[in-house]
Amino acid sequence: MSWYIAKIIFQIKGSGMQKPQFDEHLRMIEAENFEEAFLKARILGINSEDSVINQRHGLMKWEFVNVVDLREVEALKDGLEIHSQVREMEEASNYINYVHNQAARMKLSVGCQSYLL
């Protein structure tokens, strides 16, 4: 058996939404080969479709689109890259500030959790 990382795409649909939204999931799949992993990833996507009621947009649906990427993980090791994405931004400083703010929030949440233990 081998491990694969599948990128599964869902379209989020709701009345009143102004722009199309897509939710990208990275999921671990255990399978004998690529074909089985692809089939399992598609089944996982179909079975993961969901609907919730949201105050702002009413009924929200996550509809499975497809599996867009599937890669075999050859060995689990510290620092293994599982995802990479290049973003092109209008303003570099805005994105860098966003990254630093997200890191600060995580650091604060870890600090709060350590006090709770």
N, C-alpha and C positions, 0 to 999 in steps of 0.2 A: 504494500500500500504506500502511496505517496501523498504528500500534502500539496494543495494548490491554493492560490489566492485568487478569488473571483471578484471582479468589479461588476456589481449588479446595479442597474439604473432603474429608478422609479420616477414617474412623472407625478407631481403633486397637483391635484385638480380641486378647485373650489370656486363656488360662485363669488364674483366680486374681486377675484385676483387680477391684478393689473398686468403682471408679467408671468410668462411660463416659468415654473420652477421644477427642478429635477433634484432628486436625492440620490447620491452615489454611496453605495455600501461596499465596503471591502469585507469579504467573508472567507473564512478558512473552510476548505473542502477536502475531505479525505476520500481518495479513490484509487482504483487499480491503474487507470490510465487517463489520458487527456479527454477522451470521448466520454468516459463515465463522469469525470469531474464536470465537464460542460453540461451534461444532462442533469446532474445533481444540482448545479448552480441555477439552472433554469427552473427546476422544480422548486428550489428554495425561494427564488424570486416570485414565482406564481403563488406559492403558499404564504408568502410574506405580504401580499397585498392587504391593505388595511383601510378602514374608514373611521374617522372620528368626527365629532361635532365640535366646532370651534365657534366661540362667540362672535368673532369678527367676520368669518367667511362661511358660516353655516357648516354644511357637510363637506369635509375634506377627504379626498381619496388619494391613496398611494397606489398607483397602477404600475405594474411591472412593465418595463419597456423591453429590456433584453440584457444579456450578459455581454459587456463590452470588452472585457479583458480577462484572461485566465493564464496564470503563470505558475509553473511548478516551483515549489520551494525545495531546493536541493538539500539544504541542511539548515537546521535552526541554530543560529549562533548570535551572540551578543552583537548588536549594531547592524543586523541584517536589514537592508533597505527593502521595505515592502510597498512603498508608494512614493512617487515623485511627480510633481506637477509644476510646470513653469507658468507663472502669472505675469501678464504684461499690464502695467498700471500707468495711469496718466501722471501720477505724482508719487515718487518713491518714498518721500518722507511720511506720507499718510499711511502707507502700508507698513513701513518700519515701525511707526508708532503703534499701529494696531497689533503687530506681533509682540512688541514689548509689553503692551497692556494685557494681552492674553497671558503671557508668561507670568506677569506680576499677579494676575488673578489666580493662576494655578498655584503659585508659590504661597499666596495668602491662604488658599483653601487647604493646602498641605499643612501649613503652620497651624491653622485652626483645628484640623483633624488630629494633629499630634498632641494638642492640648487635651483633646477629648479622650484619648487613649489612656 
